[in-house]
């Protein structure tokens, strides 16, 4: 099995990401989570700096912000990937983030500046789905 390689290093797992870019494809975090499942995947989970740099550069190129699969909705300040239920081990938070502004920011988005932010889960933004090609099926 081969692993993807880019200028940031080897991606540790084979993955396929797909982007929701059309203007009508902005959803709340919860709806994005559901739509990714319907599409056979899940909101992207970023495990390494190399994966993060790849995703962040794509977000910057598409010039919009995107939901990823992390949240602290279960325990404030403890971010986990909500599909695998694992701790976020790498994050590229923007200055002063996460800040839980207004005590209502529990879902993680990546800005065009390539920085991560905790935003209100009810905001409608674009989203990134991932499918684990190694397993041949999605995590449901």
C-alpha positions in Angstrom: 0.0 0.0 0.0 1.4 3.4 -0.9 1.0 6.6 1.1 0.6 10.0 -0.3 3.6 12.3 -0.1 3.7 16.0 -0.5 6.2 18.8 0.4 5.1 18.5 4.0 6.0 14.8 4.4 4.2 11.5 4.2 0.6 11.3 5.0 0.4 8.6 7.6 -2.8 7.0 6.2 -4.4 6.8 2.8 -7.2 9.2 2.6 -9.5 10.8 0.2 -10.8 14.3 0.9 -13.6 16.0 -0.9 -14.6 19.6 -0.7 -18.0 21.3 -0.7 -17.3 24.4 -2.7 -20.6 25.4 -4.4 -22.4 28.4 -2.9 -25.3 26.3 -1.8 -23.1 23.9 0.0 -22.7 25.9 3.2 -24.0 24.1 6.3 -24.1 24.2 10.0 -21.5 21.9 11.6 -24.1 19.4 12.6 -25.6 19.3 9.1 -22.1 19.1 7.5 -21.4 16.1 9.8 -24.6 14.4 8.6 -24.0 15.2 4.9 -20.5 13.8 5.1 -22.0 10.5 6.5 -24.6 10.5 3.7 -21.8 10.9 1.2 -20.0 7.9 2.6 -17.4 9.7 4.7 -17.0 12.0 7.7 -15.9 15.5 8.5 -12.1 15.5 8.0 -9.9 14.5 10.9 -6.4 16.0 10.8 -3.8 13.9 12.6 -0.4 15.3 11.6 1.2 18.6 10.7 1.6 17.3 7.1 -2.1 16.6 6.8 -2.9 20.0 8.4 -0.6 21.9 6.0 -2.2 20.2 3.0 -5.7 21.0 4.1 -4.8 24.5 5.2 -3.2 25.3 1.8 -6.3 24.0 0.0 -8.6 26.1 2.2 -6.4 29.2 1.5 -6.5 28.4 -2.3 -10.4 28.1 -2.2 -10.5 31.4 -0.3 -13.2 30.5 2.2 -13.5 28.9 5.7 -14.3 25.2 6.2 -15.6 23.0 9.0 -13.4 20.1 10.1 -14.5 17.3 12.4 -13.3 18.6 15.8 -15.4 20.0 18.6 -15.4 20.6 22.3 -19.2 20.2 22.7 -18.8 17.3 25.2 -16.3 19.0 27.5 -15.5 22.7 27.1 -11.9 23.2 26.1 -11.2 19.6 25.3 -11.2 19.2 21.5 -11.8 15.8 20.1 -12.5 14.4 16.6 -16.1 13.6 16.8 -16.1 10.6 14.5 -13.2 8.7 15.9 -13.7 10.2 19.4 -9.9 10.8 19.7 -8.2 13.9 21.1 -7.0 16.5 18.7 -3.2 16.0 18.9 -2.2 18.7 16.4 -3.9 22.1 15.9 -2.9 25.3 14.3 -5.0 27.8 16.3 -5.1 31.4 15.3 -3.9 34.1 17.8 -6.1 34.0 20.9 -7.9 30.8 19.7 -9.8 28.9 20.8 -11.6 31.5 22.8 -15.2 30.3 23.1 -16.3 33.9 22.3 -19.8 34.5 23.7 -19.6 31.0 25.4 -21.1 29.6 22.2 -18.1 28.4 20.1 -17.7 24.6 20.1 -16.9 23.6 16.5 -13.6 24.0 14.6 -13.2 25.8 11.3 -10.1 26.6 9.3 -9.8 30.1 8.0 -8.2 31.2 4.7 -5.3 32.5 6.8 -4.6 28.7 7.4 -5.4 29.2 11.1 -7.9 27.3 13.2 -10.8 28.9 15.0 -13.6 27.7 17.3 -16.8 29.0 15.9 -20.5 28.7 16.7 -21.7 25.3 15.4 -24.8 27.0 14.0 -22.8 29.1 11.5 -23.1 28.0 7.9 -19.8 27.5 6.2 -18.3 25.1 3.7 -17.0 21.7 4.9 -14.4 19.0 4.1 -15.4 15.4 4.1 -12.9 12.5 4.3 -13.2 8.8 3.4 -10.7 6.3 4.7 -9.7 4.4 1.6 -7.5 1.9 3.4 -10.6 0.3 5.0 -12.7 0.4 1.9 -15.6 1.7 3.8 -16.5 4.8 5.9 -16.5 5.1 9.7 -20.2 5.3 10.6 
